[in-house]
Every structure is written in structure tokens, then in C-alpha cells.
Amino acid sequence: MLTDEEKKVIAAIQGDIPLDPRPYNLLAKGLGMEEETFLAILQSLNERKLIRRYGATLRHQKSGFSANAMVAWKAPEDRILAIGETMAGFEAVSHCYRRDPKPGWPYNLYTMVHARTQEACRSTVAEMARAADLQDYTMLFSIRELKKTSMQYFNERDAMEDMDD
């Protein structure tokens, strides 16, 4: 069970983080708490495995990476962890997931690869295939971004109302 303060902190970190030397201090002040308290709550949530990671979302198209491809790989299950680590080690890869194959779709490993051009993307994927010793894959290039938002578990208004009760 989460406390009201924990819900407030989660709501605060779901959105954009201020571009400031001490962004957590600004977020904490916005919640009426000290930065140390805010950070202690984040650390506790992490230690209790209620949050497992916290990172930036790159707006890749706005930053010049206009060629983006989801690559579906057919990887041997007995090597999938090692192959996944190899794939995830490429700088151009932002996501690497294992999924169950389906009838008519034999792919079980997925990577999101970003580059400035489709040719550069293809070149990176070819290098990844060599590094992982895989030949069976398909590339699905992004045509248009339809949605890019983080999951919202709590909104600040609801978290603040909980504190008022």
C-alpha cells in the first residue's frame, strides 16, 4: 500500500523533469516537502521494487533521429539472454524485449533502433546481426509517431486531494 506522500512523489516524476541543476529540489518544493524527503521516498520506492527504473524519454524525431525501426529477430531461446545483452549494448538501441512468437510470426526478440537515415539504420542492424550471429529478422520502419507519453499512475490533483482528506 502506498502512502499519500508516495503517491505525490510518483505523480511528480511521471511528467517532465525540470531542466535545473537540482530538479528534485524543485519537484519537492512543488509538493511542499524537503528535497531530502523527496529523495528518500524515491529511494524507498526503488528498494521496495515499486519503481524499478527512472529515465528520460528522448523525442528522437525532434533530436534528428528520423529513421526509427522496430527490428523483430528470430533468436534461439537457449541464447536469447546473451543475444539480448549484445543487442542492448548497441548505442542506437533504445529498447530490447523478448516476446513469445505467434503462429505465422516466429520472432521472439525485438529492438528499437534509431538513426539519422534509413541506410544508417540498416547498417546498424546488419552489424547487430553479425555480432549476434542472427540472419532471420525483419525491420519495421516508423512512418509517423502517433503517441509518445509515459504511463500515468497518479495525477497530481488526485494525490493532493488524498493529502487533504
Backbone as numpy.savetxt, mean C-alpha at the origin, in Angstrom:
# Nx Ny Nz CAx CAy CAz Cx Cy Cz
-11.09 -4.42 21.56 -11.92 -3.25 21.56 -11.03 -2.00 21.56
-11.35 -1.07 20.69 -10.59 0.16 20.60 -11.17 1.22 21.53
-10.27 2.00 22.10 -10.71 3.13 22.92 -11.11 4.28 21.99
-11.81 5.26 22.54 -12.18 6.43 21.75 -10.94 7.17 21.25
-9.92 7.27 22.11 -8.68 7.94 21.69 -8.02 7.19 20.54
-8.02 5.85 20.59 -7.43 5.07 19.51 -8.19 5.29 18.20
-9.51 5.36 18.28 -10.31 5.64 17.08 -9.98 7.00 16.50
-9.78 8.00 17.36 -9.42 9.34 16.90 -8.07 9.32 16.17
-7.11 8.60 16.73 -5.78 8.53 16.11 -5.88 7.82 14.76
-6.60 6.72 14.71 -6.77 6.00 13.44 -7.44 6.91 12.41
-8.47 7.62 12.82 -9.15 8.55 11.89 -8.17 9.61 11.39
-7.29 10.07 12.25 -6.35 11.14 11.88 -5.30 10.66 10.87
-4.88 9.41 10.95 -3.82 8.92 10.05 -4.37 8.34 8.75
-5.67 8.25 8.61 -6.26 7.70 7.38 -6.14 8.66 6.20
-6.06 9.94 6.47 -6.02 10.93 5.40 -4.61 11.35 5.07
-4.51 12.49 4.43 -3.20 13.02 4.08 -2.46 13.46 5.34
-1.17 13.19 5.35 -0.32 13.58 6.46 0.28 14.95 6.12
0.28 15.87 7.06 0.81 17.21 6.77 2.28 17.17 6.37
2.63 17.98 5.37 4.02 18.12 4.98 4.66 19.10 5.95
5.23 18.55 7.00 5.78 19.33 8.09 6.89 18.51 8.73
7.91 19.15 9.28 8.96 18.38 9.95 8.43 17.51 11.10
7.31 17.90 11.72 6.73 17.13 12.81 5.23 16.91 12.55
4.90 16.10 11.54 3.50 15.93 11.17 2.66 15.32 12.29
3.24 14.45 13.10 2.47 13.83 14.18 2.11 14.84 15.26
2.97 15.82 15.43 2.67 16.88 16.39 1.44 17.67 15.93
1.38 17.99 14.63 0.22 18.71 14.11 -1.05 17.87 14.22
-0.95 16.59 13.89 -2.12 15.72 14.00 -2.58 15.61 15.45
-1.62 15.45 16.35 -1.96 15.33 17.77 -2.65 16.60 18.28
-2.09 17.75 17.94 -2.68 19.02 18.37 -4.11 19.16 17.84
-4.34 18.70 16.61 -5.68 18.74 16.04 -6.68 17.90 16.81
-6.17 16.91 17.54 -7.01 16.04 18.36 -7.03 16.47 19.82
-6.28 17.52 20.12 -6.24 17.99 21.50 -5.39 17.12 22.41
-4.36 16.49 21.84 -3.48 15.66 22.68 -2.03 16.01 22.39
-1.16 15.52 23.24 0.27 15.74 23.08 0.82 14.78 22.03
1.88 15.20 21.34 2.52 14.37 20.33 2.97 13.02 20.91
3.52 13.04 22.13 4.00 11.80 22.75 2.85 10.81 22.96
1.69 11.32 23.34 0.51 10.46 23.54 0.09 9.87 22.20
0.02 10.71 21.19 -0.35 10.28 19.84 0.58 9.16 19.37
1.89 9.37 19.50 2.87 8.37 19.07 2.79 7.09 19.90
2.53 7.22 21.19 2.40 6.04 22.05 1.19 5.21 21.63
0.10 5.88 21.25 -1.09 5.16 20.79 -0.79 4.43 19.48
-0.11 5.11 18.56 0.28 4.46 17.29 1.16 3.24 17.56
2.12 3.40 18.45 3.02 2.29 18.77 2.24 1.13 19.39
1.32 1.41 20.28 0.51 0.37 20.90 -0.35 -0.35 19.87
-0.96 0.40 18.96 -1.78 -0.21 17.90 -0.94 -1.15 17.04
0.29 -0.71 16.76 1.19 -1.53 15.96 1.63 -2.78 16.72
2.02 -2.63 17.96 2.46 -3.77 18.77 1.35 -4.79 18.97
0.11 -4.32 19.06 -1.04 -5.21 19.21 -1.53 -5.75 17.87
-0.80 -5.38 16.80 -1.09 -5.83 15.45 -2.47 -5.39 14.96
-2.94 -4.26 15.49 -4.20 -3.69 15.01 -3.96 -2.83 13.77
-2.76 -2.28 13.66 -2.30 -1.71 12.41 -0.99 -2.41 12.12
-0.75 -2.73 10.87 0.47 -3.48 10.57 1.47 -2.69 9.75
0.97 -1.70 9.04 1.90 -0.85 8.30 1.28 0.51 8.11
2.12 1.42 7.79 1.70 2.79 7.65 2.60 3.39 6.59
2.05 3.82 5.48 2.91 4.31 4.42 2.23 5.33 3.54
3.04 5.88 2.67 2.57 6.89 1.74 1.94 6.24 0.52
0.99 6.94 -0.07 0.41 6.52 -1.33 0.91 7.49 -2.39
1.66 6.97 -3.34 2.20 7.80 -4.40 1.14 7.97 -5.49
0.87 9.17 -5.86 0.00 9.45 -7.01 0.91 9.34 -8.23
1.14 8.10 -8.67 2.16 7.81 -9.66 1.97 8.57 -10.97
0.73 8.73 -11.43 0.52 9.44 -12.69 0.88 10.91 -12.57
0.61 11.50 -11.42 0.97 12.91 -11.21 2.48 13.08 -11.02
3.19 12.01 -10.67 4.62 12.12 -10.43 5.46 11.70 -11.64
4.79 11.46 -12.78 5.52 11.15 -14.01 5.57 9.69 -14.39
4.99 8.82 -13.58 4.97 7.40 -13.91 3.66 7.10 -14.64
3.66 7.31 -15.96 2.41 7.18 -16.71 2.18 5.78 -17.25
3.16 4.91 -17.19 2.99 3.52 -17.60 2.94 2.65 -16.35
1.78 2.08 -16.11 1.57 1.28 -14.91 0.92 -0.03 -15.33
1.52 -1.13 -14.91 0.99 -2.43 -15.34 0.86 -3.37 -14.16
-0.31 -4.01 -14.09 -0.48 -5.13 -13.18 0.05 -6.34 -13.96
1.02 -7.01 -13.38 1.59 -8.19 -14.04 1.14 -9.42 -13.27
0.47 -10.32 -13.98 0.01 -11.57 -13.40 1.01 -12.66 -13.80
1.55 -13.33 -12.80 2.61 -14.34 -13.00 2.10 -15.72 -12.62
2.54 -16.73 -13.37 2.29 -18.12 -12.99 3.59 -18.62 -12.37
3.57 -18.75 -11.03 4.78 -19.10 -10.29 4.59 -20.46 -9.61
5.63 -21.29 -9.59 5.52 -22.56 -8.87 5.30 -22.30 -7.38
4.30 -22.97 -6.81 3.95 -22.74 -5.39 5.12 -23.02 -4.45
5.96 -23.99 -4.80 7.07 -24.31 -3.89 8.16 -23.24 -3.89
8.08 -22.26 -4.81 9.06 -21.18 -4.87 8.42 -19.80 -4.71
7.12 -19.77 -4.45 6.41 -18.49 -4.53 6.90 -17.45 -3.52
7.26 -17.85 -2.32 7.76 -16.88 -1.35 9.08 -16.26 -1.81
9.99 -17.08 -2.28 11.28 -16.57 -2.76 11.09 -15.69 -3.99
10.22 -16.13 -4.89 9.95 -15.33 -6.09 9.30 -14.01 -5.70
8.35 -14.05 -4.78 7.71 -12.83 -4.32 8.70 -11.85 -3.73
9.65 -12.35 -2.95 10.68 -11.48 -2.37 11.55 -10.87 -3.47
11.88 -11.68 -4.48 12.67 -11.16 -5.61 11.90 -10.05 -6.32
10.63 -10.32 -6.63 9.81 -9.33 -7.34 9.64 -8.06 -6.51
9.35 -8.21 -5.24 9.13 -7.05 -4.37 10.39 -6.22 -4.22
11.55 -6.81 -4.48 12.82 -6.09 -4.37 13.09 -5.12 -5.50
12.31 -5.19 -6.56 12.50 -4.26 -7.67 11.93 -2.90 -7.30
12.69 -1.86 -7.55 12.28 -0.51 -7.19 10.98 -0.09 -7.88
10.73 -0.60 -9.08 9.54 -0.21 -9.84 8.27 -0.90 -9.35
8.40 -1.83 -8.42 7.25 -2.59 -7.92 6.69 -1.94 -6.66
5.39 -1.62 -6.71 4.76 -1.03 -5.52 3.94 -2.04 -4.75
3.46 -3.08 -5.41 2.63 -4.10 -4.77 3.07 -5.47 -5.26
3.01 -6.45 -4.37 3.31 -7.82 -4.75 2.43 -8.73 -3.89
1.53 -9.48 -4.55 0.55 -10.30 -3.83 0.48 -11.70 -4.41
0.19 -12.66 -3.57 -0.13 -14.03 -3.99 -1.63 -14.19 -3.92
-2.22 -14.77 -4.97 -3.66 -15.04 -5.03 -3.86 -16.45 -5.56
-4.99 -17.04 -5.23 -5.31 -18.37 -5.75 -5.65 -18.28 -7.23
-5.11 -19.19 -8.04 -5.51 -19.23 -9.45 -6.97 -19.68 -9.57
-7.58 -19.37 -10.69 -8.98 -19.74 -10.95 -9.05 -20.49 -12.27
-10.10 -21.27 -12.49 -10.24 -21.96 -13.78 -10.15 -20.97 -14.95
-9.27 -21.25 -15.88 -9.08 -20.37 -17.02 -8.13 -19.21 -16.76
-7.68 -19.06 -15.54 -6.76 -17.99 -15.15 -5.72 -18.58 -14.20
-4.58 -19.05 -14.72 -3.62 -19.83 -13.91 -2.67 -19.00 -13.05
-2.81 -17.69 -13.05 -1.84 -16.82 -12.39 -2.06 -16.77 -10.88
-0.96 -16.79 -10.14 -1.04 -16.82 -8.68 -0.18 -15.76 -7.98
0.55 -14.97 -8.75 1.38 -13.91 -8.18 1.16 -12.65 -9.00
1.00 -11.53 -8.29 0.68 -10.26 -8.96 1.61 -9.17 -8.48
2.12 -8.39 -9.44 2.95 -7.24 -9.11 2.42 -6.02 -9.84
2.52 -4.87 -9.20 2.18 -3.61 -9.86 3.50 -2.92 -10.17
3.73 -2.67 -11.46 5.00 -2.12 -11.93 4.73 -0.73 -12.51
5.57 0.23 -12.13 5.41 1.62 -12.57 6.66 2.07 -13.33
6.44 2.79 -14.42 7.55 3.33 -15.20 7.08 4.59 -15.94
8.00 5.26 -16.56 7.65 6.49 -17.30 7.05 6.17 -18.67
7.44 5.03 -19.26 6.92 4.63 -20.56 6.54 3.16 -20.53
5.68 2.75 -21.46 5.33 1.34 -21.53 6.55 0.49 -21.87
7.44 1.01 -22.72 8.65 0.25 -23.06 9.52 0.03 -21.83
9.68 1.07 -21.01 10.46 0.92 -19.78 9.80 -0.08 -18.84
8.48 -0.07 -18.81 7.74 -1.02 -17.98 7.99 -2.45 -18.48
7.89 -2.64 -19.79 8.13 -3.96 -20.38 9.56 -4.44 -20.11
10.51 -3.52 -20.18 11.91 -3.86 -19.92 12.11 -4.31 -18.47
11.48 -3.60 -17.54 11.57 -3.99 -16.13 10.95 -5.35 -15.90
9.79 -5.59 -16.50 9.10 -6.87 -16.33 9.95 -8.01 -16.92
10.59 -7.78 -18.06 11.47 -8.80 -18.65 12.64 -9.10 -17.70
13.18 -8.07 -17.08 14.27 -8.25 -16.11 13.77 -9.03 -14.89
12.57 -8.73 -14.44 11.99 -9.46 -13.31 11.79 -10.93 -13.67
11.32 -11.19 -14.88 11.11 -12.57 -15.33 12.42 -13.35 -15.33
13.49 -12.70 -15.82 14.81 -13.37 -15.80 15.26 -13.63 -14.37
15.12 -12.64 -13.51 15.58 -12.77 -12.12 14.84 -13.88 -11.38
13.56 -14.07 -11.70 12.75 -15.08 -11.01 12.66 -16.39 -11.79
13.26 -16.43 -12.98 13.20 -17.60 -13.86 11.74 -18.00 -14.14
10.96 -17.00 -14.57 9.56 -17.23 -14.93 9.34 -16.77 -16.37
8.56 -17.54 -17.11 8.25 -17.16 -18.48 6.76 -16.93 -18.69
5.92 -17.45 -17.81 4.47 -17.38 -18.00 3.89 -16.21 -17.21
3.59 -15.13 -17.92 3.00 -13.95 -17.27 2.23 -13.15 -18.32
1.38 -12.27 -17.83 0.68 -11.34 -18.70 0.69 -9.96 -18.05
0.78 -8.95 -18.90 0.82 -7.56 -18.42 -0.49 -6.87 -18.75
-1.06 -6.22 -17.74 -2.30 -5.48 -17.92 -2.01 -4.01 -17.61
-1.89 -3.20 -18.67 -1.56 -1.79 -18.47 -2.80 -1.01 -18.03
-2.59 -0.08 -17.12 -3.66 0.81 -16.68 -4.01 1.75 -17.83
-5.29 1.94 -18.02 -5.76 2.86 -19.04 -6.17 4.18 -18.40
-6.88 4.08 -17.27 -7.36 5.27 -16.58 -7.53 4.92 -15.11
-7.16 5.83 -14.24 -7.36 5.62 -12.81 -8.77 6.03 -12.45
-9.53 5.10 -11.89 -10.92 5.36 -11.54 -11.08 5.73 -10.08
-10.22 5.18 -9.22 -10.32 5.47 -7.79 -8.97 5.22 -7.15
-8.60 6.10 -6.25 -7.39 5.87 -5.46 -7.59 6.55 -4.12
-8.10 5.79 -3.18 -8.29 6.30 -1.84 -7.87 5.23 -0.85
-7.52 5.65 0.32 -7.20 4.72 1.38 -8.49 4.27 2.05
-8.42 3.12 2.67 -9.57 2.61 3.41 -9.86 3.54 4.59
-11.13 3.84 4.80 -11.53 4.70 5.91 -12.27 3.83 6.94
-11.65 3.61 8.08 -12.27 2.80 9.13 -13.09 3.65 10.09
-12.61 4.84 10.37 -13.31 5.77 11.26 -13.20 7.14 10.62
-14.24 7.96 10.75 -14.08 9.33 10.31 -13.92 10.19 11.56
-13.28 11.32 11.37 -12.95 12.17 12.52 -14.20 12.64 13.25
-15.27 12.95 12.51 -16.49 13.44 13.16 -17.05 12.38 14.10
-17.15 11.13 13.63 -17.68 10.07 14.49 -16.77 9.82 15.69
-15.46 9.86 15.46 -14.52 9.65 16.57 -14.66 10.76 17.61
-14.85 11.98 17.14 -15.00 13.11 18.06 -16.33 13.01 18.81
-17.40 12.56 18.13 -18.69 12.40 18.80 -18.60 11.34 19.89
-17.84 10.26 19.63 -17.65 9.22 20.64 -16.99 9.80 21.89
-16.07 10.76 21.70 -15.37 11.36 22.83 -16.32 12.23 23.65
-17.34 12.82 22.98 -18.26 13.70 23.67 -19.28 12.94 24.53
-19.51 11.67 24.17 -20.53 10.86 24.92 -20.12 10.58 26.34
